[in-house]
Amino acid sequence: MLDLFPATAAIEGDELTLGGMTASALAAEFGTPLVVLDEQTLVARARAYRAAAPDALIAYGTKAFPNVAVLRLLADEGLGADVSTLGELEFALAAGVPAERIVVHGNNKSDAELARAAEVGAGLVVLDAPDEVERAATAGIRRVLLRVTPGIEVDTHASIRTGHAGSKFGFTPETAIAALAHARELGLEAAGLHVHLGSQLVDASAGWASIAWLAGFASVCERETGWSPAVVDLGGGLAIRHVEDDPDPSIEDFVAQILDRVQRGFDAHDLAPPQLVLEPGRSVVGPAGVTLYRVGVVKQAADGTRWAAIDGGMSDNPRPQLYDARYTALLANRASDGPTATYSVAGKHCESGDVLIRRVALADPRRGDLLAVPATGAYTLAMASNYNGVPRPAAVLVRDGQARLIRRRESVDDLLAVEVGRDEGRSG
Ligand SMILES: Cc1ncc(COP(=O)(O)O)c(C=O)c1O
């Protein structure tokens, strides 16, 4: 179980420690729910990408965990940022990510988003639809990629597949060729092509098929238009382990295979090897994150289900509801106690479906215990909501026995602050 936790996780006495701090001390100082990111794991995973592909641009998939401190840490490691909205772009800029390392996405970019990308000189803007060509040129964008949809199905949840034939993302191959010609007529620098098949891809073979497909498509472009891509952006997608029976794909093997297949694919069509861009999100930040919750109600239902309720749930991690995601957990303040029974972990929201973990063996959880859920750094807080008027949790980075607050906890006052007319009807 401990191997699902970040690299610095240990059990000392009865306590789970992360980055040299006990879970109990973290919860006491910052409250719960709390997203704890282990800096050492985060940096090690960023370095693994950089070391495996030193000539590539590694643009962190900001959507996985949009946070200024994290973006800054990753920028210091030489990473850029893949952003998909104006908000994410501003996060990257606030973190000081150099503009030339910013890749701007979006399947429906607004004029304001295009204008801001042009204004700050974002390194690449990934065009996603025919009407974006002209709008990008008008906004003053200079260097673009075209996102192409290869029509490849992948083995992941339907909601995070993006490269299939019916996808809302990207150009069909035919429209991409026309758009390339149009972009060049308008004076845009068409630097290359982008493909992203989906996220949490456990079976990498679809990824290899997409590289072969892309090389073939590049050769069609060359034959028909005399243009071939100088840059190829293969998006993100590498899966991570959430529970013990999940496979644990390695960044090094994944990237080595990509480099080899791009080289062979382009060689086979006599095309010059392109510069590579990768956009990993989940595989950088996911395994670095642990969420700490406080256990409240513990009870047994008529059918025998043992419920342990926590002080968060679908508002801080909607992945179980969205993707049938599975998690496991440990009682962080009694981490050396062996499990006594199987429990279901319920959130505090008014939905029967607000169940964080369907089945997990726990050591007799009691009110006040701390529940630690590993592999929760990606697409959890990033997708959080205020459902049921629940403020979103805080996040901290831990390292060498120190914790640094990188996102403060929201308060109910924060939620009320956007309510118009909130004081009418208040007495006193
Ligand atoms: C275009 C693009 N790039 C990168 C990513 C990051 O993917 P992941 O977090 O699976 O690495 C995504 C996420 O779906 C994406 O849509």
The ligand as an SDF file (V2000), in Angstrom:
LIG
                    3D

 16 16  0  0  0  0  0  0  0  0999 V2000
   -4.4070   18.4110  -25.1090 C   0  0  0  0  0  0  0  0  0  0  0  0
   -4.0630   17.7710  -23.8260 C   0  0  0  0  0  0  0  0  0  0  0  0
   -2.7690   17.7030  -23.4870 N   0  0  0  0  0  0  0  0  0  0  0  0
   -2.3910   17.1420  -22.3070 C   0  0  0  0  0  0  0  0  0  0  0  0
   -3.3170   16.6080  -21.4380 C   0  0  0  0  0  0  0  0  0  0  0  0
   -2.8450   16.0040  -20.1490 C   0  0  0  0  0  0  0  0  0  0  0  0
   -3.1140   14.6460  -20.1320 O   0  0  0  0  0  0  0  0  0  0  0  0
   -2.6340   13.7390  -18.9190 P   0  0  0  0  0  0  0  0  0  0  0  0
   -2.9930   14.4230  -17.6820 O   0  0  0  0  0  0  0  0  0  0  0  0
   -3.3540   12.4650  -19.1170 O   0  0  0  0  0  0  0  0  0  0  0  0
   -1.1480   13.5740  -19.0720 O   0  0  0  0  0  0  0  0  0  0  0  0
   -4.6710   16.6480  -21.7780 C   0  0  0  0  0  0  0  0  0  0  0  0
   -5.6780   16.0620  -20.8710 C   0  0  0  0  0  0  0  0  0  0  0  0
   -6.6140   15.4440  -21.2240 O   0  0  0  0  0  0  0  0  0  0  0  0
   -5.0540   17.2510  -23.0040 C   0  0  0  0  0  0  0  0  0  0  0  0
   -6.3360   17.3320  -23.3460 O   0  0  0  0  0  0  0  0  0  0  0  0
  1  2  1  0
  2  3  1  0
  2 15  2  0
  3  4  2  0
  4  5  1  0
  5  6  1  0
  5 12  2  0
  6  7  1  0
  7  8  1  0
  8  9  2  0
  8 10  1  0
  8 11  1  0
 12 13  1  0
 12 15  1  0
 13 14  2  0
 15 16  1  0
M  END
$$$$
